[in-house]
Amino acid sequence: MPLLFIGIDPNTGDKQSPTVWVHQEKLEIVIQGWEAGSELEAECAAFEVPGHGTGIPEGEAVIRIPARMAQMLREACDAVERASLR
C-alpha cells in the first residue's frame, strides 16, 4: 500500500481529524487539516518571497494543523527519507 499512516491529532474529536500520511511511492507527505479560513489564506496569498509568486495557485490550498502534531511531521519526513533510499 503506498499510503503509510503516520498519526492523527491526539486531541481529535468525532468531527475533526487532522492526519499525517506518507505516500511511499510518490515520496510525498500528505496532510489533512483544517481549512485556513479566508483571513489566513489572504495573508498567505499576499506574502512576498523572492522567487515565489503571490497568490494561491489553482490546485493548492492553505491548511492548518495543530503544533502538537510537529513530531508527526518529523516522523513523516523520516519515513519519506527512508522510502527514497529503497
mmCIF file as gemmi writes it, N, C-alpha and C atoms, coordinates in Angstrom:
data_model
loop_
_atom_site.group_PDB
_atom_site.id
_atom_site.type_symbol
_atom_site.label_atom_id
_atom_site.label_alt_id
_atom_site.label_comp_id
_atom_site.label_asym_id
_atom_site.label_entity_id
_atom_site.label_seq_id
_atom_site.pdbx_PDB_ins_code
_atom_site.Cartn_x
_atom_site.Cartn_y
_atom_site.Cartn_z
_atom_site.occupancy
_atom_site.B_iso_or_equiv
_atom_site.pdbx_formal_charge
_atom_site.auth_seq_id
_atom_site.auth_asym_id
_atom_site.pdbx_PDB_model_num
ATOM 1 N N . MET Axp A 1 ? 0.846 -1.187 0 1 0 ? 1 A 1
ATOM 2 C CA . MET Axp A 1 ? 0 0 0 1 0 ? 1 A 1
ATOM 3 C C . MET Axp A 1 ? 0.884 1.24 0 1 0 ? 1 A 1
ATOM 4 N N . PRO Axp A 2 ? 0.633 2.174 -0.917 1 0 ? 2 A 1
ATOM 5 C CA . PRO Axp A 2 ? 1.506 3.34 -0.992 1 0 ? 2 A 1
ATOM 6 C C . PRO Axp A 2 ? 1.35 4.323 0.167 1 0 ? 2 A 1
ATOM 7 N N . LEU Axp A 3 ? 0.153 4.404 0.797 1 0 ? 3 A 1
ATOM 8 C CA . LEU Axp A 3 ? -0.03 5.347 1.907 1 0 ? 3 A 1
ATOM 9 C C . LEU Axp A 3 ? 0.367 4.711 3.227 1 0 ? 3 A 1
ATOM 10 N N . LEU Axp A 4 ? 1.24 5.406 3.935 1 0 ? 4 A 1
ATOM 11 C CA . LEU Axp A 4 ? 1.67 4.983 5.269 1 0 ? 4 A 1
ATOM 12 C C . LEU Axp A 4 ? 1.077 5.961 6.274 1 0 ? 4 A 1
ATOM 13 N N . PHE Axp A 5 ? 0.218 5.472 7.165 1 0 ? 5 A 1
ATOM 14 C CA . PHE Axp A 5 ? -0.38 6.311 8.198 1 0 ? 5 A 1
ATOM 15 C C . PHE Axp A 5 ? 0.695 6.658 9.211 1 0 ? 5 A 1
ATOM 16 N N . ILE Axp A 6 ? 0.853 7.951 9.506 1 0 ? 6 A 1
ATOM 17 C CA . ILE Axp A 6 ? 1.826 8.405 10.498 1 0 ? 6 A 1
ATOM 18 C C . ILE Axp A 6 ? 1.128 8.713 11.812 1 0 ? 6 A 1
ATOM 19 N N . GLY Axp A 7 ? 0.063 9.51 11.777 1 0 ? 7 A 1
ATOM 20 C CA . GLY Axp A 7 ? -0.613 9.831 13.019 1 0 ? 7 A 1
ATOM 21 C C . GLY Axp A 7 ? -1.785 10.767 12.823 1 0 ? 7 A 1
ATOM 22 N N . ILE Axp A 8 ? -2.571 10.854 13.88 1 0 ? 8 A 1
ATOM 23 C CA . ILE Axp A 8 ? -3.743 11.716 13.908 1 0 ? 8 A 1
ATOM 24 C C . ILE Axp A 8 ? -3.64 12.604 15.141 1 0 ? 8 A 1
ATOM 25 N N . ASP Axp A 9 ? -4.191 13.79 15.065 1 0 ? 9 A 1
ATOM 26 C CA . ASP Axp A 9 ? -4.179 14.718 16.195 1 0 ? 9 A 1
ATOM 27 C C . ASP Axp A 9 ? -4.675 13.995 17.444 1 0 ? 9 A 1
ATOM 28 N N . PRO Axp A 10 ? -3.861 13.936 18.49 1 0 ? 10 A 1
ATOM 29 C CA . PRO Axp A 10 ? -4.264 13.199 19.69 1 0 ? 10 A 1
ATOM 30 C C . PRO Axp A 10 ? -5.465 13.817 20.401 1 0 ? 10 A 1
ATOM 31 N N . ASN Axp A 11 ? -5.777 15.051 20.1 1 0 ? 11 A 1
ATOM 32 C CA . ASN Axp A 11 ? -6.925 15.707 20.725 1 0 ? 11 A 1
ATOM 33 C C . ASN Axp A 11 ? -8.128 15.749 19.786 1 0 ? 11 A 1
ATOM 34 N N . THR Axp A 12 ? -8.108 14.902 18.772 1 0 ? 12 A 1
ATOM 35 C CA . THR Axp A 12 ? -9.18 14.931 17.781 1 0 ? 12 A 1
ATOM 36 C C . THR Axp A 12 ? -10.508 14.526 18.408 1 0 ? 12 A 1
ATOM 37 N N . GLY Axp A 13 ? -11.55 15.142 17.897 1 0 ? 13 A 1
ATOM 38 C CA . GLY Axp A 13 ? -12.895 14.79 18.331 1 0 ? 13 A 1
ATOM 39 C C . GLY Axp A 13 ? -13.558 13.939 17.27 1 0 ? 13 A 1
ATOM 40 N N . ASP Axp A 14 ? -14.842 13.742 17.418 1 0 ? 14 A 1
ATOM 41 C CA . ASP Axp A 14 ? -15.574 12.911 16.452 1 0 ? 14 A 1
ATOM 42 C C . ASP Axp A 14 ? -15.645 13.524 15.064 1 0 ? 14 A 1
ATOM 43 N N . LYS Axp A 15 ? -15.554 14.846 14.992 1 0 ? 15 A 1
ATOM 44 C CA . LYS Axp A 15 ? -15.745 15.502 13.692 1 0 ? 15 A 1
ATOM 45 C C . LYS Axp A 15 ? -14.494 16.175 13.168 1 0 ? 15 A 1
ATOM 46 N N . GLN Axp A 16 ? -13.375 16.059 13.85 1 0 ? 16 A 1
ATOM 47 C CA . GLN Axp A 16 ? -12.129 16.661 13.394 1 0 ? 16 A 1
ATOM 48 C C . GLN Axp A 16 ? -11.058 15.589 13.391 1 0 ? 16 A 1
ATOM 49 N N . SER Axp A 17 ? -10.225 15.614 12.365 1 0 ? 17 A 1
ATOM 50 C CA . SER Axp A 17 ? -9.206 14.571 12.325 1 0 ? 17 A 1
ATOM 51 C C . SER Axp A 17 ? -7.972 14.992 11.542 1 0 ? 17 A 1
ATOM 52 N N . PRO Axp A 18 ? -7.286 16.076 11.949 1 0 ? 18 A 1
ATOM 53 C CA . PRO Axp A 18 ? -6.027 16.375 11.284 1 0 ? 18 A 1
ATOM 54 C C . PRO Axp A 18 ? -5.132 15.134 11.303 1 0 ? 18 A 1
ATOM 55 N N . THR Axp A 19 ? -4.637 14.755 10.141 1 0 ? 19 A 1
ATOM 56 C CA . THR Axp A 19 ? -3.94 13.482 9.975 1 0 ? 19 A 1
ATOM 57 C C . THR Axp A 19 ? -2.718 13.671 9.095 1 0 ? 19 A 1
ATOM 58 N N . VAL Axp A 20 ? -1.691 12.856 9.324 1 0 ? 20 A 1
ATOM 59 C CA . VAL Axp A 20 ? -0.471 12.884 8.519 1 0 ? 20 A 1
ATOM 60 C C . VAL Axp A 20 ? -0.224 11.485 7.966 1 0 ? 20 A 1
ATOM 61 N N . TRP Axp A 21 ? 0.046 11.414 6.668 1 0 ? 21 A 1
ATOM 62 C CA . TRP Axp A 21 ? 0.428 10.186 5.991 1 0 ? 21 A 1
ATOM 63 C C . TRP Axp A 21 ? 1.688 10.448 5.172 1 0 ? 21 A 1
ATOM 64 N N . VAL Axp A 22 ? 2.293 9.383 4.683 1 0 ? 22 A 1
ATOM 65 C CA . VAL Axp A 22 ? 3.369 9.467 3.699 1 0 ? 22 A 1
ATOM 66 C C . VAL Axp A 22 ? 2.962 8.605 2.513 1 0 ? 22 A 1
ATOM 67 N N . HIS Axp A 23 ? 3.048 9.167 1.312 1 0 ? 23 A 1
ATOM 68 C CA . HIS Axp A 23 ? 2.829 8.384 0.093 1 0 ? 23 A 1
ATOM 69 C C . HIS Axp A 23 ? 4.194 7.831 -0.283 1 0 ? 23 A 1
ATOM 70 N N . GLN Axp A 24 ? 4.369 6.543 -0.068 1 0 ? 24 A 1
ATOM 71 C CA . GLN Axp A 24 ? 5.69 5.931 -0.19 1 0 ? 24 A 1
ATOM 72 C C . GLN Axp A 24 ? 6.184 5.809 -1.628 1 0 ? 24 A 1
ATOM 73 N N . GLU Axp A 25 ? 5.286 5.762 -2.591 1 0 ? 25 A 1
ATOM 74 C CA . GLU Axp A 25 ? 5.714 5.669 -3.987 1 0 ? 25 A 1
ATOM 75 C C . GLU Axp A 25 ? 6.046 7.044 -4.569 1 0 ? 25 A 1
ATOM 76 N N . LYS Axp A 26 ? 5.225 8.042 -4.234 1 0 ? 26 A 1
ATOM 77 C CA . LYS Axp A 26 ? 5.452 9.39 -4.756 1 0 ? 26 A 1
ATOM 78 C C . LYS Axp A 26 ? 6.436 10.182 -3.902 1 0 ? 26 A 1
ATOM 79 N N . LEU Axp A 27 ? 6.81 9.629 -2.728 1 0 ? 27 A 1
ATOM 80 C CA . LEU Axp A 27 ? 7.712 10.3 -1.781 1 0 ? 27 A 1
ATOM 81 C C . LEU Axp A 27 ? 7.174 11.67 -1.408 1 0 ? 27 A 1
ATOM 82 N N . GLU Axp A 28 ? 5.912 11.68 -0.952 1 0 ? 28 A 1
ATOM 83 C CA . GLU Axp A 28 ? 5.251 12.911 -0.559 1 0 ? 28 A 1
ATOM 84 C C . GLU Axp A 28 ? 4.655 12.777 0.843 1 0 ? 28 A 1
ATOM 85 N N . ILE Axp A 29 ? 4.624 13.879 1.556 1 0 ? 29 A 1
ATOM 86 C CA . ILE Axp A 29 ? 3.936 13.951 2.838 1 0 ? 29 A 1
ATOM 87 C C . ILE Axp A 29 ? 2.532 14.456 2.545 1 0 ? 29 A 1
ATOM 88 N N . VAL Axp A 30 ? 1.533 13.735 3.039 1 0 ? 30 A 1
ATOM 89 C CA . VAL Axp A 30 ? 0.134 14.061 2.796 1 0 ? 30 A 1
ATOM 90 C C . VAL Axp A 30 ? -0.481 14.496 4.125 1 0 ? 30 A 1
ATOM 91 N N . ILE Axp A 31 ? -1.091 15.679 4.13 1 0 ? 31 A 1
ATOM 92 C CA . ILE Axp A 31 ? -1.626 16.242 5.368 1 0 ? 31 A 1
ATOM 93 C C . ILE Axp A 31 ? -3.096 16.586 5.195 1 0 ? 31 A 1
ATOM 94 N N . GLN Axp A 32 ? -3.904 16.119 6.126 1 0 ? 32 A 1
ATOM 95 C CA . GLN Axp A 32 ? -5.298 16.534 6.217 1 0 ? 32 A 1
ATOM 96 C C . GLN Axp A 32 ? -5.381 17.466 7.403 1 0 ? 32 A 1
ATOM 97 N N . GLY Axp A 33 ? -5.925 18.642 7.19 1 0 ? 33 A 1
ATOM 98 C CA . GLY Axp A 33 ? -6.008 19.607 8.281 1 0 ? 33 A 1
ATOM 99 C C . GLY Axp A 33 ? -7.251 20.459 8.169 1 0 ? 33 A 1
ATOM 100 N N . TRP Axp A 34 ? -7.292 21.472 8.977 1 0 ? 34 A 1
ATOM 101 C CA . TRP Axp A 34 ? -8.43 22.386 8.976 1 0 ? 34 A 1
ATOM 102 C C . TRP Axp A 34 ? -8.258 23.407 7.86 1 0 ? 34 A 1
ATOM 103 N N . GLU Axp A 35 ? -9.359 23.857 7.312 1 0 ? 35 A 1
ATOM 104 C CA . GLU Axp A 35 ? -9.309 24.93 6.331 1 0 ? 35 A 1
ATOM 105 C C . GLU Axp A 35 ? -8.693 26.155 6.997 1 0 ? 35 A 1
ATOM 106 N N . ALA Axp A 36 ? -7.894 26.866 6.25 1 0 ? 36 A 1
ATOM 107 C CA . ALA Axp A 36 ? -7.185 28.019 6.81 1 0 ? 36 A 1
ATOM 108 C C . ALA Axp A 36 ? -8.132 29.147 7.191 1 0 ? 36 A 1
ATOM 109 N N . GLY Axp A 37 ? -9.191 29.308 6.462 1 0 ? 37 A 1
ATOM 110 C CA . GLY Axp A 37 ? -10.076 30.45 6.678 1 0 ? 37 A 1
ATOM 111 C C . GLY Axp A 37 ? -9.641 31.602 5.787 1 0 ? 37 A 1
ATOM 112 N N . SER Axp A 38 ? -10.575 32.449 5.453 1 0 ? 38 A 1
ATOM 113 C CA . SER Axp A 38 ? -10.301 33.494 4.461 1 0 ? 38 A 1
ATOM 114 C C . SER Axp A 38 ? -9.229 34.483 4.907 1 0 ? 38 A 1
ATOM 115 N N . GLU Axp A 39 ? -9.178 34.819 6.186 1 0 ? 39 A 1
ATOM 116 C CA . GLU Axp A 39 ? -8.189 35.804 6.649 1 0 ? 39 A 1
ATOM 117 C C . GLU Axp A 39 ? -6.762 35.246 6.545 1 0 ? 39 A 1
ATOM 118 N N . LEU Axp A 40 ? -6.536 34.036 7.019 1 0 ? 40 A 1
ATOM 119 C CA . LEU Axp A 40 ? -5.205 33.429 6.948 1 0 ? 40 A 1
ATOM 120 C C . LEU Axp A 40 ? -4.818 33.137 5.5 1 0 ? 40 A 1
ATOM 121 N N . GLU Axp A 41 ? -5.777 32.664 4.718 1 0 ? 41 A 1
ATOM 122 C CA . GLU Axp A 41 ? -5.492 32.387 3.311 1 0 ? 41 A 1
ATOM 123 C C . GLU Axp A 41 ? -5.089 33.662 2.579 1 0 ? 41 A 1
ATOM 124 N N . ALA Axp A 42 ? -5.776 34.763 2.85 1 0 ? 42 A 1
ATOM 125 C CA . ALA Axp A 42 ? -5.441 36.045 2.224 1 0 ? 42 A 1
ATOM 126 C C . ALA Axp A 42 ? -4.053 36.504 2.648 1 0 ? 42 A 1
ATOM 127 N N . GLU Axp A 43 ? -3.72 36.317 3.917 1 0 ? 43 A 1
ATOM 128 C CA . GLU Axp A 43 ? -2.393 36.701 4.409 1 0 ? 43 A 1
ATOM 129 C C . GLU Axp A 43 ? -1.306 35.882 3.71 1 0 ? 43 A 1
ATOM 130 N N . CYS Axp A 44 ? -1.526 34.579 3.582 1 0 ? 44 A 1
ATOM 131 C CA . CYS Axp A 44 ? -0.552 33.73 2.892 1 0 ? 44 A 1
ATOM 132 C C . CYS Axp A 44 ? -0.443 34.107 1.415 1 0 ? 44 A 1
ATOM 133 N N . ALA Axp A 45 ? -1.58 34.385 0.787 1 0 ? 45 A 1
ATOM 134 C CA . ALA Axp A 45 ? -1.593 34.738 -0.636 1 0 ? 45 A 1
ATOM 135 C C . ALA Axp A 45 ? -0.846 36.034 -0.902 1 0 ? 45 A 1
ATOM 136 N N . ALA Axp A 46 ? -0.869 36.959 0.053 1 0 ? 46 A 1
ATOM 137 C CA . ALA Axp A 46 ? -0.217 38.256 -0.129 1 0 ? 46 A 1
ATOM 138 C C . ALA Axp A 46 ? 1.255 38.243 0.261 1 0 ? 46 A 1
ATOM 139 N N . PHE Axp A 47 ? 1.705 37.194 0.915 1 0 ? 47 A 1
ATOM 140 C CA . PHE Axp A 47 ? 3.079 37.113 1.411 1 0 ? 47 A 1
ATOM 141 C C . PHE Axp A 47 ? 4.039 37.094 0.232 1 0 ? 47 A 1
ATOM 142 N N . GLU Axp A 48 ? 5.052 37.931 0.282 1 0 ? 48 A 1
ATOM 143 C CA . GLU Axp A 48 ? 6.017 38.018 -0.814 1 0 ? 48 A 1
ATOM 144 C C . GLU Axp A 48 ? 7.343 37.394 -0.406 1 0 ? 48 A 1
ATOM 145 N N . VAL Axp A 49 ? 7.789 36.465 -1.218 1 0 ? 49 A 1
ATOM 146 C CA . VAL Axp A 49 ? 9.066 35.785 -1.026 1 0 ? 49 A 1
ATOM 147 C C . VAL Axp A 49 ? 9.788 35.815 -2.371 1 0 ? 49 A 1
ATOM 148 N N . PRO Axp A 50 ? 11.063 36.196 -2.407 1 0 ? 50 A 1
ATOM 149 C CA . PRO Axp A 50 ? 11.776 36.224 -3.681 1 0 ? 50 A 1
ATOM 150 C C . PRO Axp A 50 ? 11.69 34.88 -4.41 1 0 ? 50 A 1
ATOM 151 N N . GLY Axp A 51 ? 11.355 34.945 -5.687 1 0 ? 51 A 1
ATOM 152 C CA . GLY Axp A 51 ? 11.272 33.734 -6.487 1 0 ? 51 A 1
ATOM 153 C C . GLY Axp A 51 ? 9.964 32.981 -6.336 1 0 ? 51 A 1
ATOM 154 N N . HIS Axp A 52 ? 9.011 33.562 -5.63 1 0 ? 52 A 1
ATOM 155 C CA . HIS Axp A 52 ? 7.73 32.904 -5.395 1 0 ? 52 A 1
ATOM 156 C C . HIS Axp A 52 ? 6.627 33.904 -5.688 1 0 ? 52 A 1
ATOM 157 N N . GLY Axp A 53 ? 5.718 33.54 -6.57 1 0 ? 53 A 1
ATOM 158 C CA . GLY Axp A 53 ? 4.632 34.448 -6.903 1 0 ? 53 A 1
ATOM 159 C C . GLY Axp A 53 ? 3.641 34.584 -5.767 1 0 ? 53 A 1
ATOM 160 N N . THR Axp A 54 ? 2.916 35.688 -5.754 1 0 ? 54 A 1
ATOM 161 C CA . THR Axp A 54 ? 1.872 35.861 -4.75 1 0 ? 54 A 1
ATOM 162 C C . THR Axp A 54 ? 0.619 35.112 -5.195 1 0 ? 54 A 1
ATOM 163 N N . GLY Axp A 55 ? -0.256 34.899 -4.268 1 0 ? 55 A 1
ATOM 164 C CA . GLY Axp A 55 ? -1.494 34.187 -4.572 1 0 ? 55 A 1
ATOM 165 C C . GLY Axp A 55 ? -1.366 32.708 -4.231 1 0 ? 55 A 1
ATOM 166 N N . ILE Axp A 56 ? -2.479 32.026 -4.3 1 0 ? 56 A 1
ATOM 167 C CA . ILE Axp A 56 ? -2.537 30.584 -4.08 1 0 ? 56 A 1
ATOM 168 C C . ILE Axp A 56 ? -2.907 29.966 -5.423 1 0 ? 56 A 1
ATOM 169 N N . PRO Axp A 57 ? -1.976 29.257 -6.071 1 0 ? 57 A 1
ATOM 170 C CA . PRO Axp A 57 ? -2.263 28.69 -7.385 1 0 ? 57 A 1
ATOM 171 C C . PRO Axp A 57 ? -3.403 27.666 -7.34 1 0 ? 57 A 1
ATOM 172 N N . GLU Axp A 58 ? -4.1 27.539 -8.449 1 0 ? 58 A 1
ATOM 173 C CA . GLU Axp A 58 ? -5.148 26.529 -8.566 1 0 ? 58 A 1
ATOM 174 C C . GLU Axp A 58 ? -4.536 25.159 -8.278 1 0 ? 58 A 1
ATOM 175 N N . GLY Axp A 59 ? -5.235 24.361 -7.531 1 0 ? 59 A 1
ATOM 176 C CA . GLY Axp A 59 ? -4.735 23.033 -7.176 1 0 ? 59 A 1
ATOM 177 C C . GLY Axp A 59 ? -3.942 23.01 -5.88 1 0 ? 59 A 1
ATOM 178 N N . GLU Axp A 60 ? -3.714 24.176 -5.273 1 0 ? 60 A 1
ATOM 179 C CA . GLU Axp A 60 ? -3.026 24.252 -3.988 1 0 ? 60 A 1
ATOM 180 C C . GLU Axp A 60 ? -3.977 24.82 -2.95 1 0 ? 60 A 1
ATOM 181 N N . ALA Axp A 61 ? -3.696 24.557 -1.678 1 0 ? 61 A 1
ATOM 182 C CA . ALA Axp A 61 ? -4.557 25.032 -0.598 1 0 ? 61 A 1
ATOM 183 C C . ALA Axp A 61 ? -3.706 25.359 0.619 1 0 ? 61 A 1
ATOM 184 N N . VAL Axp A 62 ? -4.202 26.246 1.438 1 0 ? 62 A 1
ATOM 185 C CA . VAL Axp A 62 ? -3.579 26.557 2.72 1 0 ? 62 A 1
ATOM 186 C C . VAL Axp A 62 ? -4.385 25.792 3.773 1 0 ? 62 A 1
ATOM 187 N N . ILE Axp A 63 ? -3.702 24.983 4.563 1 0 ? 63 A 1
ATOM 188 C CA . ILE Axp A 63 ? -4.369 24.238 5.627 1 0 ? 63 A 1
ATOM 189 C C . ILE Axp A 63 ? -3.653 24.511 6.94 1 0 ? 63 A 1
ATOM 190 N N . ARG Axp A 64 ? -4.326 24.162 8.031 1 0 ? 64 A 1
ATOM 191 C CA . ARG Axp A 64 ? -3.734 24.323 9.357 1 0 ? 64 A 1
ATOM 192 C C . ARG Axp A 64 ? -3.758 22.977 10.066 1 0 ? 64 A 1
ATOM 193 N N . ILE Axp A 65 ? -2.723 22.717 10.837 1 0 ? 65 A 1
ATOM 194 C CA . ILE Axp A 65 ? -2.719 21.586 11.759 1 0 ? 65 A 1
ATOM 195 C C . ILE Axp A 65 ? -2.157 22.101 13.081 1 0 ? 65 A 1
ATOM 196 N N . PRO Axp A 66 ? -2.533 21.492 14.193 1 0 ? 66 A 1
ATOM 197 C CA . PRO Axp A 66 ? -2.051 21.977 15.477 1 0 ? 66 A 1
ATOM 198 C C . PRO Axp A 66 ? -0.561 21.704 15.672 1 0 ? 66 A 1
ATOM 199 N N . ALA Axp A 67 ? 0.101 22.612 16.372 1 0 ? 67 A 1
ATOM 200 C CA . ALA Axp A 67 ? 1.54 22.474 16.633 1 0 ? 67 A 1
ATOM 201 C C . ALA Axp A 67 ? 1.851 21.183 17.384 1 0 ? 67 A 1
ATOM 202 N N . ARG Axp A 68 ? 0.88 20.659 18.132 1 0 ? 68 A 1
ATOM 203 C CA . ARG Axp A 68 ? 1.137 19.422 18.868 1 0 ? 68 A 1
ATOM 204 C C . ARG Axp A 68 ? 1.41 18.239 17.93 1 0 ? 68 A 1
ATOM 205 N N . MET Axp A 69 ? 1.209 18.432 16.624 1 0 ? 69 A 1
ATOM 206 C CA . MET Axp A 69 ? 1.476 17.376 15.649 1 0 ? 69 A 1
ATOM 207 C C . MET Axp A 69 ? 2.866 17.49 15.033 1 0 ? 69 A 1
ATOM 208 N N . ALA Axp A 70 ? 3.703 18.38 15.542 1 0 ? 70 A 1
ATOM 209 C CA . ALA Axp A 70 ? 5.041 18.594 14.984 1 0 ? 70 A 1
ATOM 210 C C . ALA Axp A 70 ? 5.85 17.297 14.94 1 0 ? 70 A 1
ATOM 211 N N . GLN Axp A 71 ? 5.772 16.486 15.972 1 0 ? 71 A 1
ATOM 212 C CA . GLN Axp A 71 ? 6.524 15.23 15.991 1 0 ? 71 A 1
ATOM 213 C C . GLN Axp A 71 ? 6.075 14.303 14.869 1 0 ? 71 A 1
ATOM 214 N N . MET Axp A 72 ? 4.785 14.333 14.547 1 0 ? 72 A 1
ATOM 215 C CA . MET Axp A 72 ? 4.281 13.509 13.44 1 0 ? 72 A 1
ATOM 216 C C . MET Axp A 72 ? 4.867 13.979 12.114 1 0 ? 72 A 1
ATOM 217 N N . LEU Axp A 73 ? 5.021 15.297 11.958 1 0 ? 73 A 1
ATOM 218 C CA . LEU Axp A 73 ? 5.639 15.812 10.731 1 0 ? 73 A 1
ATOM 219 C C . LEU Axp A 73 ? 7.103 15.383 10.635 1 0 ? 73 A 1
ATOM 220 N N . ARG Axp A 74 ? 7.808 15.4 11.773 1 0 ? 74 A 1
ATOM 221 C CA . ARG Axp A 74 ? 9.2 14.915 11.78 1 0 ? 74 A 1
ATOM 222 C C . ARG Axp A 74 ? 9.251 13.439 11.39 1 0 ? 74 A 1
ATOM 223 N N . GLU Axp A 75 ? 8.326 12.665 11.941 1 0 ? 75 A 1
ATOM 224 C CA . GLU Axp A 75 ? 8.274 11.236 11.634 1 0 ? 75 A 1
ATOM 225 C C . GLU Axp A 75 ? 7.969 11.015 10.154 1 0 ? 75 A 1
ATOM 226 N N . ALA Axp A 76 ? 7.078 11.845 9.599 1 0 ? 76 A 1
ATOM 227 C CA . ALA Axp A 76 ? 6.757 11.738 8.174 1 0 ? 76 A 1
ATOM 228 C C . ALA Axp A 76 ? 7.976 12.063 7.319 1 0 ? 76 A 1
ATOM 229 N N . CYS Axp A 77 ? 8.734 13.076 7.701 1 0 ? 77 A 1
ATOM 230 C CA . CYS Axp A 77 ? 9.958 13.429 6.972 1 0 ? 77 A 1
ATOM 231 C C . CYS Axp A 77 ? 10.94 12.264 6.994 1 0 ? 77 A 1
ATOM 232 N N . ASP Axp A 78 ? 11.101 11.638 8.143 1 0 ? 78 A 1
ATOM 233 C CA . ASP Axp A 78 ? 11.988 10.483 8.263 1 0 ? 78 A 1
ATOM 234 C C . ASP Axp A 78 ? 11.506 9.332 7.378 1 0 ? 78 A 1
ATOM 235 N N . ALA Axp A 79 ? 10.19 9.089 7.353 1 0 ? 79 A 1
ATOM 236 C CA . ALA Axp A 79 ? 9.639 7.999 6.55 1 0 ? 79 A 1
ATOM 237 C C . ALA Axp A 79 ? 9.853 8.248 5.056 1 0 ? 79 A 1
ATOM 238 N N . VAL Axp A 80 ? 9.706 9.506 4.615 1 0 ? 80 A 1
ATOM 239 C CA . VAL Axp A 80 ? 9.959 9.827 3.207 1 0 ? 80 A 1
ATOM 240 C C . VAL Axp A 80 ? 11.421 9.598 2.872 1 0 ? 80 A 1
ATOM 241 N N . GLU Axp A 81 ? 12.312 9.997 3.753 1 0 ? 81 A 1
ATOM 242 C CA . GLU Axp A 81 ? 13.744 9.763 3.511 1 0 ? 81 A 1
ATOM 243 C C . GLU Axp A 81 ? 14.049 8.273 3.406 1 0 ? 81 A 1
ATOM 244 N N . ARG Axp A 82 ? 13.488 7.482 4.306 1 0 ? 82 A 1
ATOM 245 C CA . ARG Axp A 82 ? 13.729 6.022 4.263 1 0 ? 82 A 1
ATOM 246 C C . ARG Axp A 82 ? 13.201 5.44 2.956 1 0 ? 82 A 1
ATOM 247 N N . ALA Axp A 83 ? 12.012 5.877 2.537 1 0 ? 83 A 1
ATOM 248 C CA . ALA Axp A 83 ? 11.417 5.363 1.304 1 0 ? 83 A 1
ATOM 249 C C . ALA Axp A 83 ? 12.242 5.755 0.078 1 0 ? 83 A 1
ATOM 250 N N . SER Axp A 84 ? 12.85 6.93 0.108 1 0 ? 84 A 1
ATOM 251 C CA . SER Axp A 84 ? 13.65 7.377 -1.029 1 0 ? 84 A 1
ATOM 252 C C . SER Axp A 84 ? 14.952 6.61 -1.174 1 0 ? 84 A 1
ATOM 253 N N . LEU Axp A 85 ? 15.378 5.943 -0.127 1 0 ? 85 A 1
ATOM 254 C CA . LEU Axp A 85 ? 16.623 5.172 -0.168 1 0 ? 85 A 1
ATOM 255 C C . LEU Axp A 85 ? 16.422 3.753 -0.676 1 0 ? 85 A 1
ATOM 256 N N . ARG Axp A 86 ? 15.182 3.371 -0.884 1 0 ? 86 A 1
ATOM 257 C CA . ARG Axp A 86 ? 14.895 1.999 -1.355 1 0 ? 86 A 1
ATOM 258 C C . ARG Axp A 86 ? 15.228 1.829 -2.804 1 0 ? 86 A 1
